[in-house]
Every structure is written in C-alpha cells, then in structure tokens.
Amino acid sequence: MIQEGYKSGFVAIIGRPNVGKSTFLNRVIGQKIAIMSDKPQTTRNKIQGVYTTDDAQIIFIDTPGIHKPKHKLGDFMVKVAQSALQEVDLILFMVNAVEGLGRGDEFIIERLKQVQTPVFLVINKIDEVHPDDLLPLIEQYRSLHSFAEVIPISALQGNNVETLLQQIKNYLPEGPQYYPAHQVTDHPERFIIAEFIREKALHLTREEVPHSIAVVIDSIERRENSDTVYVAATIIVERDSQKGIIIGKRGQMLKEIGQRARADIEALLGSKVFLELWVKVQKDWRNKMAQLRDLGYREDEY
C-alpha cells in the first residue's frame, strides 16, 4: 500500500564525460548497474536506476556524457543525452570539482537554458579539492545559469549524497510507485552482462581499443539439474590489430577479461557462471547505422 503523499519521478544525470555520473548512480542504488571506467564516454545508452524508499521512488537516467561527436556512434550518444532533458522531472548537472568550469560545461549550460525543468548543480569529487576552492567554483557556475539548488558531493566517498537525495524528493511531484520496491533497473540481464564484459575490456586494454569495443550476448542458458548459468558473448572490435590486443599473448588478455567479468555476473545472477568469450572484427562499425542498430543503438527509441 503506497502512503498518501508518496513522491515519484524521473531524474536525468547529465554532464561532461567522466565526471562521475555512473559512480553516483551505483552509490545510490547500492549495487553495480552502470559500468565505471577512467576512460570518458563509457556510458552509451540511458541507464535507468531505480531508488525506492518508504516515501518516494526516484528513477535515475544516467545519460552518455555530452561531447563533440566524431562518428555516428558519437552523434547517437549526444542525441540520447539531450533527449533525456525533455522527459524528466528534474535534471542533475554534474561537474568535476577537480577540473573546474570548462568549455564542455558551457556547451551543456546553453542547452539547459532551453528547458523549463529545474536543474541542480551537483559538484562531484569534493574529496579531491580544498574546501576553500569550492565557493569560487560555485560562483563561476552560478554566473552562467540560475540553478534550483547547488549541492557539493563525493559520489565515491558518499559525502552529502543523502542530502542530495532528500533535496531531490522535495522537488518531485506526488505520484505512483512505478517499479516494484526490489527492482533496481529496467534493463534486462543481457544488457547488464554485456556492459560488465565491456567494462573489463575498457579497464584492461590500451588506449587504441576502448571506444571500438561493443559486446553482444549470444546466449544465456540455465540448464536443468545444474546450478551453473552458461553465458556466451562476442566482443566486437573494428580492426584485426585490436582483436589481437583483446585476445592477448596466448589468450591471456581474453582470459583475464572473462575472469573479472564472471565475478560481476555471478554477483548479479546469484549463481555460478561459465562464461565463454569470442572476439570478432566488424570494420568501422561505429559509422555504419545498420551495425549500430544490430548492436542496440537505436535512435528511434529516443
């Protein structure tokens, strides 16, 4: 039974690449649903994370970082991020306290001026700067836009995250509980498993590979009389040289990717996992709309 005065709504997390949006989302939800990497543009699709309490339900949309696109995949990612601004009750504009105000932030603020939705300025990574540096930074951002609230946090350490959540509730309308209380994301298992594998490849491979990686789940099989889930997946790259890097000497890199991904998948599924990985070359897939659609990047869904 939902109590009277129950609050619910949709909140977009937007910002430059690599400001900590996925780290924040995972912190709030309490488990890993968005992949994290020190490489920018890690998130490609909208990730919905569902945070439920006795008095509210907040559905977070973690958007790809807005950046100047260099290929069709980049165009897609920016369109996804900008479309999110039109369909939510509140926007969290997250910035990096360490890097400070940049041209990318100014680019986003110009787009924020075009929407009526309330915008919070969330200054992340405050654990990495001196407190005296925060006030001048806040004033810089405030001079460019009228923010509904300004809240400094550390998504990694958890500082001020509860305060931010309470403020979000204050701005949400009364509404229904859209998802069951135990549900933390609207993405299917296949999507999250593919993201886990992609994350490990991002962490372990050199600079020339990461943005050329996509992952396709070929099968997830739960066999009778077995407590093991069998997962087969293919890592897609653009060049033969990248395939060699992903596989590694005597297959060691691919084995390491598989071992690390398997641990996350087992935690997600709550059972033992047998993970089989393959690597396939699809030349220049990021600039071919048919291949982008096949890999799940569908503009018509946004």
C-alpha positions in Angstrom: 0.0 0.0 0.0 1.5 3.3 -1.1 1.2 6.0 1.5 -0.6 9.3 0.9 1.9 12.0 -0.2 4.2 9.4 -1.9 6.7 11.1 -4.2 8.0 9.7 -7.5 9.6 11.0 -10.7 12.3 10.8 -13.3 15.7 12.5 -12.8 18.3 12.9 -15.5 22.0 12.9 -14.6 23.9 14.9 -17.2 27.4 16.3 -17.5 30.7 16.1 -19.4 32.2 12.7 -19.9 34.0 11.2 -16.8 32.5 13.5 -14.1 31.3 10.5 -12.0 27.7 10.0 -13.1 27.9 6.2 -13.1 29.8 6.2 -9.8 27.0 8.3 -8.3 24.3 6.1 -9.7 25.9 2.9 -8.4 26.4 4.5 -5.0 22.7 5.5 -4.7 21.3 2.2 -6.0 23.7 0.2 -3.7 24.9 -2.2 -6.4 26.6 -2.0 -9.8 24.3 -1.3 -12.7 26.3 1.3 -14.6 29.8 0.5 -15.7 32.7 2.6 -14.5 35.9 3.4 -16.2 38.6 6.1 -16.1 38.1 6.5 -19.8 35.4 9.0 -20.9 32.3 8.1 -22.9 31.9 4.8 -21.1 28.1 5.0 -20.9 26.4 4.7 -24.3 22.7 4.1 -23.6 20.4 5.6 -21.0 20.7 3.5 -17.8 17.7 3.6 -15.6 18.4 3.1 -11.9 15.5 2.8 -9.5 15.9 4.1 -5.9 12.9 3.2 -3.7 12.2 4.2 -0.1 9.0 4.2 2.1 8.1 7.7 1.0 9.5 8.0 -2.6 10.7 6.4 -5.7 13.4 8.1 -7.9 14.1 6.8 -11.4 17.5 8.0 -12.4 18.5 8.2 -16.1 22.3 8.2 -16.5 23.0 9.7 -19.9 26.1 9.5 -22.1 28.4 12.4 -21.4 27.8 15.3 -23.9 30.8 15.8 -26.1 31.7 16.8 -29.6 30.9 13.7 -31.7 33.4 12.3 -34.1 31.4 9.5 -35.6 27.8 8.2 -35.9 28.0 6.5 -32.5 29.1 9.8 -31.0 26.1 11.5 -32.7 23.8 8.9 -31.2 25.2 9.3 -27.7 24.8 13.1 -27.7 21.2 12.8 -29.0 20.4 10.3 -26.2 21.7 12.7 -23.6 19.9 15.8 -25.0 16.6 13.9 -25.4 16.7 13.0 -21.7 16.3 16.7 -20.8 12.9 16.8 -22.3 11.3 13.9 -20.4 12.2 14.2 -16.8 11.0 16.0 -13.6 14.5 17.1 -12.5 18.0 17.4 -14.0 21.2 16.9 -12.1 24.0 18.7 -13.9 27.1 17.0 -12.5 30.5 18.7 -12.8 34.0 17.7 -11.7 35.4 19.9 -8.8 38.9 19.0 -9.8 38.7 20.0 -13.4 36.5 23.1 -12.8 34.5 25.0 -15.4 35.3 24.0 -19.0 34.0 24.7 -22.5 32.1 21.4 -22.3 30.2 22.7 -19.3 29.3 25.9 -21.1 28.1 23.9 -24.0 25.7 21.9 -21.7 24.6 25.0 -19.8 23.5 26.6 -23.1 21.2 23.5 -23.7 19.9 23.7 -20.1 18.7 27.2 -20.7 16.3 25.8 -23.3 14.4 23.6 -20.9 11.9 24.5 -18.1 12.9 21.6 -15.9 14.5 22.5 -12.6 18.3 21.9 -12.6 20.5 21.1 -9.6 24.2 21.8 -9.9 26.0 18.8 -8.4 29.7 19.4 -7.8 31.3 15.9 -7.6 34.7 14.8 -6.3 34.8 17.4 -3.5 37.1 14.9 -1.6 39.8 15.8 -4.0 39.8 19.6 -3.6 40.4 22.0 -0.7 37.1 23.4 0.7 38.3 27.0 0.2 38.3 26.3 -3.6 34.6 25.4 -3.7 32.9 28.8 -3.2 34.7 30.5 -6.2 33.8 27.5 -8.3 30.1 27.7 -7.3 30.1 31.4 -8.1 31.5 30.7 -11.6 28.8 28.3 -12.5 26.0 30.4 -10.9 27.1 33.4 -13.1 26.2 31.3 -16.1 22.8 29.8 -15.0 20.2 30.0 -12.3 20.3 26.6 -10.6 17.5 25.5 -8.4 20.0 24.0 -5.9 23.8 23.7 -5.6 25.0 20.6 -3.8 28.6 19.5 -3.5 29.1 15.8 -3.1 31.7 12.9 -3.3 30.0 10.0 -5.1 33.0 7.8 -4.4 33.1 8.5 -0.6 29.3 9.1 -0.2 29.7 12.7 1.2 26.5 14.7 1.0 24.8 12.1 -1.1 21.9 11.6 1.4 21.4 15.4 1.4 21.1 15.4 -2.4 18.6 12.6 -2.3 16.4 14.4 0.2 16.5 17.6 -1.9 15.5 15.6 -5.0 12.5 14.2 -3.1 11.5 17.8 -2.2 11.3 18.7 -5.9 9.4 15.6 -7.1 5.7 15.5 -7.6 3.3 13.1 -5.8 2.9 10.0 -7.9 2.8 6.2 -8.0 5.5 3.7 -7.4 6.4 2.8 -11.0 8.6 -0.2 -10.2 8.5 -2.9 -7.5 10.5 -1.9 -4.4 13.1 -4.6 -5.1 13.8 -3.6 -8.7 16.9 -1.5 -9.2 17.0 -1.1 -13.0 14.7 -1.5 -16.0 17.4 -3.1 -18.2 17.3 -6.8 -18.9 20.0 -9.2 -17.7 21.5 -9.4 -21.2 22.2 -5.7 -21.3 23.9 -5.5 -17.9 26.0 -8.6 -18.5 27.2 -7.2 -21.8 28.1 -3.9 -20.0 30.1 -5.8 -17.4 32.2 -7.5 -20.1 32.7 -4.2 -21.9 33.8 -2.6 -18.7 36.5 -5.2 -18.1 37.8 -4.8 -21.6 37.9 -1.0 -21.1 39.9 -1.4 -17.9 42.4 -3.9 -19.3 43.2 -2.7 -22.9 45.3 0.1 -24.3 44.0 3.5 -25.4 43.6 2.5 -29.1 40.9 -0.1 -28.3 38.2 1.1 -25.8 35.8 3.1 -28.0 36.0 0.4 -30.7 34.5 -2.2 -28.3 30.9 -3.5 -28.3 29.6 -6.7 -26.7 26.9 -9.0 -28.0 25.4 -11.7 -25.7 25.0 -14.8 -27.9 23.2 -16.9 -25.3 22.3 -17.2 -21.6 21.4 -20.8 -20.7 20.2 -22.2 -17.4 20.5 -26.0 -17.8 18.3 -28.4 -15.9 19.9 -30.1 -12.9 22.7 -27.6 -12.9 23.4 -24.6 -10.6 25.6 -23.0 -13.3 24.5 -20.4 -15.8 26.2 -20.7 -19.2 26.9 -17.3 -21.0 28.3 -17.0 -24.4 29.3 -13.5 -25.7 31.2 -11.9 -28.5 33.4 -8.8 -28.2 33.2 -6.7 -31.4 36.2 -4.6 -32.5 37.0 -2.6 -35.6 40.4 -3.8 -36.7 42.5 -7.1 -36.7 45.1 -5.4 -34.6 42.5 -4.7 -31.9 41.4 -8.3 -32.0 45.0 -9.3 -31.2 45.1 -6.9 -28.3 41.9 -8.2 -26.8 42.9 -11.8 -27.1 46.5 -11.1 -25.9 49.5 -13.4 -25.8 48.4 -17.0 -25.7 44.8 -15.7 -25.0 45.8 -14.3 -21.6 44.0 -10.9 -22.0 40.7 -12.5 -23.1 41.0 -14.9 -20.1 41.6 -12.0 -17.7 38.6 -10.1 -19.1 36.5 -13.2 -18.7 37.6 -13.9 -15.1 36.9 -10.4 -14.0 33.5 -10.1 -15.8 32.4 -13.5 -14.4 32.7 -12.3 -10.8 30.3 -9.4 -11.5 27.9 -11.6 -13.5 27.8 -14.2 -10.7 27.0 -11.4 -8.2 24.2 -10.2 -10.5 22.7 -13.6 -11.1 23.4 -15.1 -7.7 24.7 -18.3 -9.2 27.9 -19.9 -10.7 28.6 -18.7 -14.2 30.5 -20.4 -17.1 31.5 -17.5 -19.4 32.7 -18.2 -23.0 34.1 -15.2 -24.9 34.8 -14.7 -28.6 36.3 -11.8 -30.5 35.0 -10.7 -33.9 36.1 -7.9 -36.3 33.4 -5.6 -37.8 35.3 -2.9 -39.7 34.3 0.7 -38.9 31.1 -0.5 -37.1 30.7 2.9 -35.3 30.0 4.6 -38.6 27.5 2.1 -40.0 23.9 2.6 -39.0 22.9 -1.0 -39.7 25.6 -2.3 -37.4 24.8 0.3 -34.8 21.1 -0.9 -34.8 22.2 -4.5 -34.6 24.3 -3.7 -31.6 21.4 -2.0 -29.8 22.0 1.7 -30.6 18.5 2.6 -31.9 17.7 6.2 -32.5 14.0 5.6 -32.9 13.8 4.6 -29.2 14.7 8.1 -28.0 
